[in-house]
Amino acid sequence: MTPRARWRTMILGCLAVVVLGVAATCALGILGLTWAGQRLPEESAPIRALKGIRAYRVLGLAGSTCLNRATTSYEPGRDAPDPVFVADRPEDAVAEWLAGHAFAVDRVIVYHRSPHADVWLRVRGPDGQDQRHMLTLLAVRSQPVTLALPRRTLPICYAYAGDWRIVADQRVRET
C-alpha cells in the first residue's frame, strides 16, 4: 500500500469513528429522553428543561412568563394584558353581558395553567350602592402549550385565550 493510500485510509477511518461516535451519542440521548419522559417526575430537572424548550419554541420570549408565572393580573383602565396570553379581553365579555348597567372593572386575573380568568368589578345596584362581584370566565378558544412525551402529554400553559364565557358570578361582601 502506498503512503498516500495509507493516509486516505487513516483519514477515512478517523472520520468513520467520529461519525459513529456522534450517531451513538445521539441515539443514547434520544433513548435517555424517552426513558426520562416515561419515568421521571414532572418537576425533575430534565422534564423542566424539556418544558422550557417547548415553551420558548411555541411562545418565543413569552415562554418565560408561561413557565414562571401562574397568572397575569392587570387593571383595564391602566394596563393591557400580554397579547400572547389574551387574544380577547375578558372584560369585553363582561361589558357585553352587563350592557345597560353601570359598572366598573377593577382588576382582571388571567390564569396561565388553565383557560380561565377572574374579573373583579363593581356594579351599581338599584339602590344606587355599588355591589362588588367576582366573575369567573372560561375561554372557549385557547392554545394549550404541551410537552408530548412517549407515554404522556404534560400541560405547560395556555396561550391566546379568547371567546370568553361567564361561568360563575360571586358577590363579594365588603369587610
N, C-alpha and C positions, 0 to 999 in steps of 0.2 A: 504494500500500500504506500502510495506517495505521501510525502509530508502534507501536501495540500489536501488530499483526500482525508488524511487523518485529522487535520484541522477542522474540516467541514463536519466530519462525523462527531468530533468532540463538541462543536458548537450546537449541532442538531440534538445531541444527547442532552446537553445542558438545558436547551430550550424545552425539550420534552419533559424534563424533570420539573422545570418551573411551571409549565402549563398543567401538568398533572397535579402538582402541589396546590396551585390556585384552585383547580377544579375540585380537589378533595376538600380543601378548606371551605369552599362554597357549599358543597354537599353536606358537610358536617354542620355548617351554620344553619342551613335550611332544616336539617333533621333536629338540631338543637332548638330552633324556634318552634317547630312542630311539637316537640316534646314539652317545651315551656308552655305553649298555648293549651295543651291538654291537662297539664298537672300543676302548674304554678298558680298561686292565689292571685286574684285580680290586682291587689295592691303590691305585688312583688316588683322589684326594680326592672326586670326585663319586660314585664307586661306594661308597666308605666311608661317605659321608653317607647314601646310599640304604639301605645295610645298617643303619646306626644307626637310621634312621627306622623300618624294618621291625621290628628287634629290640625297640624300645621300644613299638611298636604291638602286637606279639604278646605280649610278656612284661612290659610295664609297667616298673617300676623295675629289675627283674632283667635288663632288656636291657643295662644297663651291664656286669654280670658276664658276660653272654653275649658281648659284644663285646671285653672287655678281659682276660678270664681264660680260659685253655685248660682249666683243671682246678679242681675243688673237692676239697680234702683235709680229712678230719676223723677224729677218734678217736671211735669209737662210744660209749665209756664217758663221754666228756666233752662231745662236740659232736653237733650234729644237722645233716644236710645241708639245703640250701635246698630246700623242697618244690617250687619251680618247676622245678628240675633233676632231682630224685629223687622219683618218686612212690612207689616201693617201695624200701626199703633193700637194697643188695646183700648186706650181711652176714646178712640174714634168709634168703636163698637158701643161703648158706654154712652157716648153722646147721641148716637142713633137710637139707642134704647130709651134714653131719657129726654127725647125731643119734646120740647114744650114745657119742660120743668126747669126751674132754676137750680143749678148745681155747680160745684167747683171740684175739680180733681186735685187732690193734694199730693199724691205720690203713687207711682206705679212700680211694682216689683215684678220683673220677668225672670222666671226660673230657667236655668240652662239645662238642668238634669231631667226635666220633664217639660212638655209643651204647655205650660200654663202660666198665668200671671195673676197677681192680686192688684186691684185698683182701689185705693183709699180715697173716698170722696165725701163731700158734704152736700146734702140735698135739702133744699128749703121745703119744710113741711107746710101743711095747710094752715097751721097756727102761726106761721112766719118764723119759726125757730129752725135752725139748722140741725139736721139729723146726720150723724156720721154713719157711713156704711163701708163695708169692705166687700167688693165684688170679686169673685173668682172666675176667671175666664179660661177657656180651653182653646188652644189653637187647632183649628181643623186642618190647616195646612202648615207643615213644617218639614225640615230636612233633618232626619236623625243622622248624626255622625257616629259611626260604629267601627269597631275593630273586628274584622272577621278572622277568626282562628279556625283551625281544622275541625274542632268539635263543638265550638260555641261562638256566639257573637256577643261582644261586650259593648254596651252603650257608653258613649263618651259624653255627648251633649246634643242639644237640638239647636238648629240654626234656621234663619229665615222664617220665623213663626208669623203666621198671618191668618186672616179669616177667623177672627175671634168670636167665640160664643160664650155667653154668660151661663155658668152652671151653678152658681151659688150666690146668694145675697145675704150678708150677715150684718145686722145692725150692731154698731159698736157703741157701748154706753160710755159716756164720759165719766171719769172718776175725779 
